[in-house]
Amino acid sequence: MRRLAVRSLAALATAGTLALTGCGTETSGSAVGAPAARADRTIRAHQVMRLTEVHEETGMTLLEGPTFDADGTLLVVDVTAPAGEPKVMRVDVRKKTSQPVHSDDRGAYTSAQFSPYDGRLYLTDYAHGEVVSLAPDGSDPQTFFSGEVDGARMNPDDIAFDEEGNLYVSDSRSLSAGDAQGRVVRIERDGKKSTVLAGGLAATNGISFDADHQGLWVSELTQNRISYLRLDGEGEVTSRHTAIRVDGGIAQTDSIAVDAEGNLYQALHGRAAMAVFSKHGERLATVEIPDRAEGLESATNVAITPGGTKAYMTVSGPAGGYLYTFDALGKGTRQSNGG
């Protein structure tokens, strides 16, 4: 979680240790003429429960990838969980309890997403450059995709599914400042074909379709900006531009979720908060946790209840891994989570 120790996940697979940091944001300077008063709006998030403690083996815990299953139950991943500890958990937010769904001895999973095509749960294994899928109950683990894409292995971070079930993956690759090797990779729903849709990105992290599935919002960690990739009907990029510049201070841009109104929820790694923008780049609000919540350094991701406005935000730090809740500005959809 230290600002310069950016997501060094390969060490987790080989030595059982991990140094992660990441992403965050505070104010936007993008929307011309955006009302200043609205940028000052604060949404207070409230603690639901602590899910994890710092793992002795890895020296930290990092919750990510909140997503709802078909029954409306929340699932969350712990990126830094060691072998034998739950790497995917199912959470009962009413009872404030959790149950293990999946663990293994190698994966470092940074996101989770259910496919609209086959209903399976897909996980990105950042350390091994793979996408793994599970049955909804956590059984039947399969390697969905592995290997190089255009001659380079991925460091897959987040996933967005299109309506046909094809995957759009944020490939972080190099996380060094000034070394823009990040990519957006499209993987067809059968896992047999992969295509680089965009390259030269600054450590791609968050990725989400807009509300109409006309384009992709992509956060670039080491430049603290959100880019917009417009797509054609075949899933190819027709244009690309910087959409929002994020003044994050010590924090950097992490995962992105989009509600039914098209609003963006930009997670902040390095600050336990989220920034909310309109699709036109107007800063609408900041989601904050209470000042008294010590030892929480990053809000990495969020999921909004499909058909409702109750949002659940993953927050982590030396105090452990927590779930916080707040009321989103718009209703959630199937894809209203950060990948």
N, C-alpha and C positions, 0 to 999 in steps of 0.2 A: 504494500500500500504506500510505499514511499514514492515520491513524485518521479524520481529518476530511475527507479528500478522497474521499468515498464514491462509487465506481463512476460517475464522470463519463465515460460511454462515447461520448456523442455527439461529443465532440471527436476521437475516433479516426477517425470517418467523414469529418469535414469538414476537419480540420487535420493529421491523421496523428499526433496526440499523444493521450495518455490519462493520466488520474489515477484510479487505482482504490484503494479500500480495502474493508474490508468487515466481516468477520464473524468471530466467534470466541466461545469460551465456556470457562469453566473449571470452576465447581462448580455443582451444582443445589441449590436449596433447596425443591424441590417436594414430594417424597414424604414424607408424614407418617409418622414412625416408621421411616424407612429406616435400615438399619444403617450407622453412621458408618464402620466398618472397611472396608466394601466400597468406599466412595467413595475410599479411599486406594490402591486397587489401580492399579498402573501396568503398562501393556503397552508394551514397548519395540519401536518400529518400526526396521527396518534399511534402509539405503539400497540401492536397486536400481541406479539410474543417474541421471545428469543428462541431461535431455531437451533443454533449451533454455538459452540464455544471454540476458542482458538485450539487448533490441533497441535499437540506436542511435536508430532513428526514433521509437520510442514511449517510450524511457527505462525500460522494464521488461519483464518477462515474467510471465505469470500462467497457470498450468496449471489446467484445470478439466475437468469432464464425463467422467471415466473410465467406460468402458462396454465390455462384451464383445460381440463379434459372434458369429454362429452357429457359427463354428469355434473359439471360445474365445480369440480374439486380442483384446488390449486396444487400445482407441482412446482418444485424449486430445485435447482442444482447447487451444489457446493463445489466450486472450482478446485479448491485446495484440499479436499477430503482425501486422506491417505487410503491405502488398501484396507479393506475391512470395515471402513466407515461409510455411511450412506452418501453416495454421490448424487443420487436423485431421491427426493423426499416428496411424499404426499401430505398435504397440510389440511387439517380440519380447522378453519379459521374461527368457527363458532365455539368448538370445544378447546381450542388452543392446544392442539396436539398434532404430532406428526408421526408418520410411519415411513420406514425405509422402503424404497421402490427398487433401487439398483445400486450395486457396488461392483467394482472389479479391481484388479491390481495394476492398472496402467493408465486409464483414461483421465484426462484433465478437461472436464466438460464445461464450456463457457456459455452454452445456451441450450434451450430446449424449445421444441415447437412441434405441434401435432400437424400431420399432413392432412389436407382436405381430400386427398386422393385415396389413401389406404388406411387412414385413421391411426397410424403408428406414431410413436414419439421419436423424434429425430434429435440427436445430440451432436454438437460439434466438439471434436476432440482436438483442441488446439495443439497439444504437445506432439501428436502423431500425424497431424494433417489429414484426419479422417472424419467422416460423418457416419455415425452409428445409429441404428434404429432399434427400438424395442416395441414389443406389444404394449398396449395401454396399461397392463398390469405390471410391467417391468420385466416380463419373461421374454424368451426368444431373442436375445441380443444378436444382431447381425451387423456386419460392416457393410454399409450401403455404398460408400465411396472411399477410395484410397488411391494414392499414387500422385503423379505429377499432372499439372495442368499447364499446357504450353511450355513444358520443360522445367517447371519449378513446382515444388511441393507447396501446398497451401499451409497457412496457419489460420484455419477457419475460426471465426469468432462468433458471429450471429447469423441467423437464417431468416429469410422471408419466403413464404410460399405464395405462388400465384394461384389463381382459382382452379387451375388444372392440376396442381400438385407439383409443378416444377420448383426447384429450389434456387434461391438467389442468396449467395453466401458472401459475407464480408471477409476477405482474405487479407489479414493484417500484414503478413510477411515482415518486412523490416519495421521496427518500431523506433528507429533512431531519427532524431530531428534532422531534417534536411535530406533524408534518404527515402524518397517517396516511391516505394515499390508495392504499395497496397493495391489490391484489385477487387473488383466485383466479379464473381464467377457464377455462371448459370449452370446448374446440373439438371438434366432432364429427369423426370420422375421415376424412370427405370434405372437410373444411376449409370447408364451406359455412355452418355455423352456429356462432356463438360466444355464450356466456352468462356473465355475471358471477355466480359462485356465492357469493362473499363479498367485501365491501368494507370500507373503514375499517381496513385492516391496516397495521401499521407497517413498511413496506418489506419486503414478502414476498420471501423468498429461496429457502430449501430447501423442497422439496415431495416427499412420498413417500407411497404407500399403506401402510397397516399390512399385516401379514402375511396377513390374511384378506380384504383389499380391502373392508373395511367402513367405512373412513374414511381421511382424509388428515392426515398430520402436516405442519405448515407453520411454518417459522421466520420470525420477524419481527425483522429486523436491528436496527432502531433502538430496540427495546424489549428485546432479548435474552431472548426468550421463544419457546416452541414452543406453537402452538395445535393443537387437534384438531378437525377437522370431520367429524362423522358423516354418512354418506351413506345415501340410500335405494336401492332397486333400480334407479332410473332415473338415478342420478348426481347427484341434487339434495341439497343440504345440509339436514339435519333438525335439527342442533344444532351449537353451536360453543362451545368454552371454552378458557381458558388451561390447558394441561396441565403444562408444565414452565417454571419461571423459572430462567434461566441467569445466574449471577454470572460475567461474563466479564472483569471488569477493563477493560483497554484493548482487549480483543478483542470481536467481535460474532458472532452466529450466522450461519453460512453454510449450505452444502448439508446435506441429511439423506439417509442411506441406512438401510434396514431389512433385518435378516436374517430367516431362516425362523422363528426363535424369537420374532420381534416386537421385538427389541432395536433401539434407535435409535442411530445413529452421527452425532453432531452435529459437523460441521466447524467449525473456529475460524479466522476470518480476523482476523489481528492477533496470533495465537499459533500456532506450529507444533505443534498438538496437536489431538486430537479427544476429545470427551466421549461416553461410552457410557451410555445409560439403558435401563432396562426399560420396557415399555409402561405400567407403573404409575408411572413417574416416578422410580424408584429409581436413584440414581447407581451404576453398576456398576464403571466403570473410566475411566481416562484413557489415551489412546494418546499417547505422547511419542516424539520423535526424540532421538538422543543430544545431550547438552549441548555436545559439541564441534562440532556442526554449526552453524557461524556463517553469518550472512547469509541465513537462512531464517526468514521472518516469519509465514507463514500456511499452514495445512493446509486447503485449500478444499473437498476432495471425496474420495470413496472409492468403490471398486467391490470387491465380494466375489465371488470365483469361484463361479459357479452350481454347486451341489452340493458345494462344498468350503468351507473356512474361510480360505483364503489371500486376504488383502485387500491392495489396492494404493491408496495414498493419494497425492494430488497435493499437493506442497509447493513454495512459491515464495518468492522474496525477491531481494535484491540479488546473491546468489550464483548465481541462475539458477532454472530450473524442474526439479524432481526428482520421481522416483518413490520412495516408501518402501513397504515391505511389513510386515505383521504378521498374527498369527493372530486372526481374529475370534472372537467368543464363540458364534456360531451359523453355520450354513451359509448360503451365498448362494443367491439365487433369480434369476430373470430380471430382476426389478426392483431387485435389491440394489446400486444405485448412486445417486448423488445427483442424477440428472437430467441 
